[in-house]
Amino acid sequence: MTRGFTLLELVITISLCGILLAFAAPSFSYLVSMSKMKRLATEVNGFIIQAKSETVLRNKKLYAHFSIAENTENSTGAWSITLADSDDLDTANHIAYFDGRPFHGLKVEHTYSSQQIVFDEIRGRPKSGSFFFKPIQNGSNQLALKTSNPPGRVKVCGIGGEHYGYKSC
């Protein structure tokens, strides 16, 4: 009695594996997108809170500069946020940097005029505005990081309902 796979058994096994992978791939893509959304929400929120703390520590106005224009969508990951001590990014000392490249495949845009968030030197209150992000595949599951002044609150919330564990705005 011989042991091992026959050619027919091997073809059937590979076919079944291919069918299973075809059904699992879209689910895996969704999980990767969901993970990126949660990570972006956490990291941008942390960056803004760090900027607030740094402003109070230095007792000086700080500016978070966006590399993309106001109300312009970017899904390539070619965007960044730079925390600096001046409203002119070219002459400013750069304090912190947030790179958008790991988040390619997510659409991002912001509503901050003059492409920056200004932090008040006394209490670290950020300028009011929003930073929106959503996956390319499912644009209805959108999250927003909202800053409001005078209370100086920074929060992440879901647009149009609860998404990724964040409550509705």
C-alpha positions in Angstrom: 0.0 0.0 0.0 1.5 3.3 -1.1 1.2 6.4 1.0 0.9 10.0 0.0 -1.3 12.2 -2.2 -2.3 11.4 -5.7 -2.3 14.1 -8.3 -6.1 14.3 -8.1 -6.2 14.7 -4.4 -3.6 17.4 -4.6 -5.6 19.3 -7.2 -8.8 19.1 -5.1 -6.9 20.2 -2.0 -5.4 23.2 -3.7 -8.8 24.1 -5.3 -10.5 24.1 -1.9 -7.7 26.2 -0.4 -8.1 28.7 -3.2 -11.8 28.9 -2.7 -11.4 29.5 1.0 -8.8 32.2 0.4 -11.1 33.9 -2.1 -13.8 34.2 0.6 -11.3 35.2 3.4 -9.4 38.0 1.4 -12.2 40.6 1.6 -12.7 40.0 5.3 -8.9 40.3 5.8 -8.9 43.6 3.9 -11.7 44.9 6.1 -9.7 44.0 9.2 -6.6 45.8 8.0 -8.6 48.9 7.2 -10.4 48.8 10.6 -7.0 48.5 12.3 -5.6 51.5 10.4 -8.7 53.6 11.3 -8.3 52.8 15.0 -4.6 53.4 15.0 -4.9 56.7 13.1 -7.6 57.9 15.6 -5.4 57.0 18.6 -2.2 58.4 17.2 -3.6 61.8 15.9 -5.4 62.2 19.2 -2.2 61.5 21.1 -0.2 63.9 18.9 -2.7 66.8 19.6 -2.7 66.1 23.3 1.1 66.0 23.3 1.0 69.4 21.5 -1.3 70.8 24.2 1.0 69.7 26.9 4.1 70.9 25.2 2.5 74.3 24.7 1.8 74.7 28.4 5.2 73.4 29.3 7.0 75.9 27.1 4.5 78.7 27.9 4.6 79.7 24.3 2.2 79.4 21.3 2.8 76.3 19.2 1.5 75.5 15.8 0.6 72.2 14.3 1.1 72.6 10.5 -0.8 70.4 8.0 0.9 69.6 4.7 -2.4 69.3 2.9 -4.7 72.3 2.2 -8.0 72.9 4.1 -11.0 70.8 2.8 -8.7 68.8 0.4 -9.0 65.0 0.5 -5.8 62.9 0.5 -5.7 59.1 0.3 -2.1 58.5 -0.8 -0.6 58.9 2.6 1.4 61.9 1.3 0.5 64.2 4.2 2.0 65.1 7.6 1.5 67.2 10.7 4.5 69.2 12.1 4.5 70.8 15.5 6.6 73.9 15.4 7.1 77.1 17.5 6.3 79.5 14.8 3.5 80.1 12.3 6.1 80.1 9.5 7.2 76.5 9.1 10.3 77.3 7.1 11.9 79.3 9.9 10.4 77.5 12.9 12.0 74.9 15.2 10.3 71.6 14.6 9.3 69.9 17.8 7.3 66.9 16.7 6.4 65.2 13.4 3.5 63.0 12.4 3.8 61.1 9.1 0.7 60.0 7.2 2.5 57.4 5.0 1.5 54.4 7.2 -2.1 55.4 6.6 -2.3 55.3 2.8 -5.6 53.9 1.7 -7.5 56.2 4.2 -9.0 59.4 3.0 -8.1 62.4 5.3 -9.0 66.0 5.3 -9.2 68.9 7.8 -11.1 72.2 8.3 -8.3 74.2 9.9 -7.9 77.6 8.2 -4.3 78.5 7.2 -3.4 74.8 7.4 -2.5 74.9 11.1 -3.8 74.5 14.6 -2.7 77.2 16.9 -2.3 76.3 20.6 -2.9 79.0 23.3 0.3 79.4 25.4 -1.5 79.7 28.8 -3.9 76.7 28.8 -2.9 74.9 25.6 -6.3 75.3 24.0 -6.3 74.4 20.3 -8.0 76.3 17.6 -11.4 75.0 16.7 -11.7 72.7 13.7 -11.9 69.0 12.6 -9.7 66.4 11.1 -11.8 63.8 9.2 -10.7 60.3 8.1 -12.4 57.3 6.5 -11.5 54.1 4.6 -11.6 54.3 0.8 -13.6 51.1 0.6 -16.4 52.2 3.0 -16.6 55.9 3.2 -19.7 55.9 5.4 -17.7 54.8 8.4 -16.1 58.1 9.0 -14.3 59.3 12.1 -13.5 62.9 13.1 -11.0 64.4 15.6 -12.6 67.6 16.8 -10.9 70.4 18.7 -13.0 73.1 20.3 -12.1 76.4 21.9 -12.8 77.8 24.5 -13.0 74.6 26.5 -9.9 73.2 24.7 -11.5 69.8 24.3 -10.1 67.2 21.9 -12.3 64.3 21.0 -12.6 61.5 18.5 -16.1 60.6 17.4 -18.0 58.8 14.6 -19.8 60.8 11.9 -23.3 59.6 11.4 -23.2 57.0 14.1 -20.9 54.9 16.3 -17.9 53.6 14.4 -14.8 51.6 15.4 -15.8 51.9 19.1 -16.1 55.7 19.0 -19.4 57.3 19.9 -21.4 59.4 17.5 -20.5 63.1 17.4 
